[in-house]
Amino acid sequence: MLSTASALLEATQEAIIADEQMLVASFITHKRNELDQEEFARAMFMYATAIASAVTDKVTKVLLTETQFRELIETIDEMEQLKNLVLEENNGK
């Protein structure tokens, strides 16, 4: 359990300080006075979603085996297909 917690912490730290995230953070920091409120809000949203996505990806890899991860992706794909089918049926009515 301690090794899992340590791996989760490391994965989170790696995701936050990844080069891609640091570039966005640097852009926001250096250009904040040149951006209007909407551009600044959009940049902050992009930064937050990029970090959340990276953390989720790394944490998932810590918690799931390769087989479990594949099964998760397959389930997500199936749910997406079902959602699209329901939406198509509702739009056709």
VOBA-1610 file (N, C-alpha, C; in pm, whole numbers, padded with zeros to 5 digits, always signed):
BEGIN
Met+00081-00118+00000Met+00000+00000+00000Met+00086+00126+00000Leu+00193+00124+00077Leu+00283+00238+00081Leu+00350+00259-00055Ser+00385+00149-00121Ser+00449+00162-00253Ser+00351+00219-00355Thr+00222+00184-00344Thr+00121+00239-00434Thr+00104+00388-00409Ala+00097+00427-00283Ala+00084+00569-00249Ala+00204+00647-00300Ser+00321+00590-00285Ser+00443+00655-00333Ser+00441+00668-00485Ala+00396+00563-00553Ala+00388+00566-00700Ala+00285+00667-00747Leu+00174+00679-00674Leu+00071+00779-00709Leu+00125+00921-00692Leu+00195+00944-00584Leu+00255+01075-00560Leu+00355+01109-00669Glu+00440+01014-00703Glu+00539+01036-00808Glu+00473+01062-00943Ala+00370+00985-00975Ala+00298+01003-01102Ala+00235+01141-01108Thr+00177+01185-00999Thr+00115+01318-00994Thr+00220+01427-01013Gln+00330+01414-00943Gln+00438+01513-00956Gln+00492+01517-01098Glu+00512+01401-01158Glu+00562+01394-01296Glu+00466+01463-01393Ala+00338+01440-01372Ala+00238+01499-01461Ala+00236+01651-01449Ile+00250+01700-01329Ile+00242+01845-01307Ile+00364+01917-01361Ile+00482+01858-01346Ile+00603+01927-01390Ile+00651+01883-01528Ala+00566+01812-01600Ala+00602+01770-01736Ala+00628+01893-01823Asp+00714+01877-01921Asp+00752+01988-02007Asp+00632+02058-02071Glu+00534+01981-02116Glu+00418+02039-02182Glu+00342+02131-02086Gln+00322+02083-01963Gln+00250+02163-01864Gln+00329+02287-01824Met+00458+02272-01813Met+00541+02385-01775Met+00544+02492-01884Leu+00538+02450-02010Leu+00533+02547-02119Leu+00405+02629-02115Val+00293+02563-02088Val+00165+02634-02078Val+00167+02728-01958Ala+00217+02682-01845Ala+00226+02765-01726Ala+00316+02886-01751Ser+00425+02865-01819Ser+00516+02975-01853Ser+00448+03076-01944Phe+00377+03027-02043Phe+00304+03116-02135Phe+00205+03202-02057Ile+00126+03137-01971Ile+00025+03210-01894Ile+00092+03315-01805Thr+00199+03276-01739Thr+00269+03367-01648Thr+00327+03487-01722His+00389+03463-01836His+00456+03572-01907His+00362+03657-01992Lys+00251+03601-02034Lys+00160+03673-02124Lys+00032+03720-02055Arg+00018+03698-01925Arg-00109+03727-01857Arg-00154+03871-01873Asn-00061+03965-01879Asn-00099+04106-01892Asn-00138+04143-02035Glu-00103+04057-02131Glu-00136+04083-02271Glu-00267+04015-02312Leu-00319+03929-02229Leu-00441+03854-02261Leu-00563+03925-02204Asp-00672+03924-02282Asp-00796+03975-02223Asp-00851+03866-02130Gln-00959+03898-02059Gln-01011+03804-01959Gln-01052+03670-02021Glu-01114+03674-02139Glu-01158+03550-02202Glu-01039+03464-02244Glu-00937+03526-02300Glu-00817+03451-02341Glu-00746+03393-02219Phe-00739+03473-02112Phe-00674+03426-01990Phe-00752+03307-01930Ala-00885+03320-01926Ala-00968+03211-01873Ala-00951+03085-01958Arg-00947+03101-02089Arg-00930+02987-02179Arg-00793+02921-02155Ala-00690+03002-02139Ala-00556+02948-02115Ala-00551+02873-01982Met-00614+02928-01879Met-00616+02862-01749Met-00694+02730-01757Phe-00804+02731-01832Phe-00883+02609-01849Phe-00800+02503-01921Met-00730+02543-02026Met-00646+02449-02100Met-00537+02392-02010Tyr-00479+02477-01928Tyr-00374+02433-01835Tyr-00430+02333-01735Ala-00544+02365-01677Ala-00606+02277-01577Ala-00645+02143-01638Thr-00702+02146-01757Thr-00743+02019-01819Thr-00622+01937-01863Ala-00517+02004-01905Ala-00395+01931-01943Ala-00335+01860-01823Ile-00331+01927-01709Ile-00278+01865-01588Ile-00369+01751-01543Ala-00498+01776-01542Ala-00592+01670-01498Ala-00580+01547-01587Ser-00570+01569-01716Ser-00558+01458-01810Ser-00428+01381-01787Ala-00319+01453-01771Ala-00189+01389-01751Ala-00187+01311-01620Val-00242+01370-01514Val-00245+01302-01384Val-00330+01176-01394Thr-00447+01188-01456Thr-00536+01073-01471Thr-00468+00961-01548Asp-00400+00996-01655Asp-00330+00896-01735Asp-00223+00825-01653Lys-00141+00900-01584Lys-00032+00839-01507Lys-00084+00759-01388Val-00185+00810-01320Val-00242+00739-01205Val-00308+00609-01250Thr-00378+00614-01362Thr-00441+00494-01415Thr-00337+00387-01442Lys-00225+00426-01496Lys-00118+00330-01525Lys-00056+00272-01398Val-00061+00348-01289Val-00011+00297-01161Val-00109+00195-01103Leu-00238+00224-01114Leu-00339+00143-01047Leu-00385+00020-01124Leu-00377+00025-01257Leu-00430-00084-01338Leu-00318-00160-01410Thr-00341-00290-01426Thr-00249-00367-01508Thr-00278-00334-01654Glu-00193-00378-01742Glu-00213-00352-01885Glu-00346-00411-01934Thr-00377-00531-01887Thr-00503-00596-01925Thr-00623-00519-01872Gln-00617-00477-01747Gln-00726-00399-01689Gln-00744-00267-01764Phe-00633-00206-01802Phe-00639-00080-01874Phe-00707-00100-02010Arg-00670-00206-02081Arg-00734-00236-02210Arg-00884-00259-02193Glu-00920-00333-02088Glu-01062-00359-02061Glu-01136-00229-02030Leu-01071-00140-01956Leu-01131-00010-01926Leu-01157+00069-02054Ile-01059+00072-02142Ile-01073+00144-02269Ile-01185+00083-02352Glu-01192-00050-02356Glu-01299-00117-02430Glu-01436-00082-02373Thr-01447-00078-02243Thr-01573-00042-02179Thr-01611+00102-02209Ile-01514+00190-02205Ile-01540+00331-02238Ile-01586+00343-02382Asp-01522+00270-02471Asp-01563+00272-02613Asp-01706+00222-02630Glu-01739+00113-02559Glu-01876+00059-02566Glu-01978+00161-02516Met-01946+00226-02406Met-02037+00327-02350Met-02053+00444-02447Glu-01947+00483-02511Glu-01952+00592-02610Glu-02041+00553-02727Gln-02028+00429-02773Gln-02112+00381-02884Gln-02258+00378-02843Leu-02287+00333-02722Leu-02425+00332-02672Leu-02481+00474-02662Lys-02400+00565-02612Lys-02443+00705-02601Lys-02477+00760-02739Asn-02390+00735-02836Asn-02414+00784-02971Asn-02539+00723-03032Leu-02562+00595-03006Leu-02681+00528-03056Leu-02808+00591-02997Val-02806+00616-02867Val-02921+00678-02801Val-02944+00818-02854Leu-02837+00894-02872Leu-02851+01030-02925Leu-02907+01029-03067Glu-02859+00935-03149Glu-02910+00924-03286Glu-03059+00890-03286Glu-03099+00798-03198Glu-03240+00760-03191Glu-03326+00877-03144Asn-03275+00954-03046Asn-03351+01069-02995Asn-03359+01180-03097Asn-03255+01198-03177Asn-03256+01302-03280Asn-03347+01263-03397Gly-03368+01135-03416Gly-03452+01086-03525Gly-03601+01098-03492Lys-03636+01122-03368Lys-03778+01129-03328Lys-03833+01267-03343
//
